[in-house]
Amino acid sequence: MTSPPSDSVVYGLRRPTMTDAREAMHRVHGHTGRSTWARLIAAAHLTGEETDEPALLRLLEAMTTLDPVSRLCAQALRIRMTSYTELAAAHAITGSTA
């Protein structure tokens, strides 16, 4: 079974990206979003320009070590990632056109 491209939409859901993570961190941290993002990127040993899944997973792991708000943000992104993965697998198996 092949995975859909990372930018494909399955059942109205798109796989989260680094951009999504950055926007979420800026949203939940408000005026400290920029500095919190910079701290997160440094903690994850990333540039923030990565587009691959391993980098996103590393980012989410680092996000869980920052603060309670960042942990909740990471959890939400993981839920979205898992939901997308499971729905994409179901879509591939059923051949649904939805």
N, C-alpha and C positions, 0 to 999 in steps of 0.2 A: 504494500500500500504506500502510495506517495503522499507527501504532505503538500497542502496547497501553498502557493507562494506566500511569504510573510505579509504582503500587502493586500491579500485577498480578503474579501468579506464573506463570512459564512454565517448564515442565519442572522444577519444584521450585526455581527460582531467581528472586529478586526483584532488581530494579535497585537498586544501592547508593544511599544517600541521605546527606545531610549528617550525619544522626544516626548512621548506620553509620560514617562517617568519624570522627566524634567518639568514638564508643565504641571503635573500633579504636585510635585514638591513645591513649586512656586505658589501654587494655589493654596495648599494647606498651611504653608509657613508665612504667607503674606509678605510683609515688608522685609522679613529675614530670609525669604526664599532663595535669593541669589547667593548669599553667603552659605546657607545650609546646603545648597546644591554643590557649591565648590568644595565644602567639607566632605560631602558624600563621595564625590568623584575622586578626591584625594584618598579617602579611606578605602575605596574600591580599587585603587591603582588603575584608573581609567582616564581617558581624555574627555569622555562625554560625546565623542564623535563616532563611537563604535555602533555598528548596526547588527551585530550577530547575537544569537540567543545566549551563548555562554557569557558574554559581557553583560547582558541584561540580567541574567541570573546572578552574576557576581555583584552587580549593583544592588539587586534586591536583597541579597544576603547582607551587604554592608549597610543598607538602609535599616535593617532590623537592629543594628547596634547603635543607632544614633539617639533617638528619643522616642517617647510613646507615639507622638503624631506620625513620625516617619515609619515606625513599625506598622501602624494601621494603614498607612499609604502602601507599604510593601505588601501587606496582606491583601489589600484590595487589588493590586496589580497581579499578584499571584493567582487570585481567584479568577480574574479576567483571563489570564494566560491559560489556566487549567480549563476554564469553560470553553475557550476558543479551541484548544487542542482536542477536547472531547467531542465538541460539536463538529469539528472538521473531520474527525475520524468517523463519526456517525454519518456525516454527509457523504464521505467517500464510500462507505459500505452500502448505504441505501441508494446512492446515486440520485438523491433528491435534487430537484431544481429550485428549491426554496432559497 
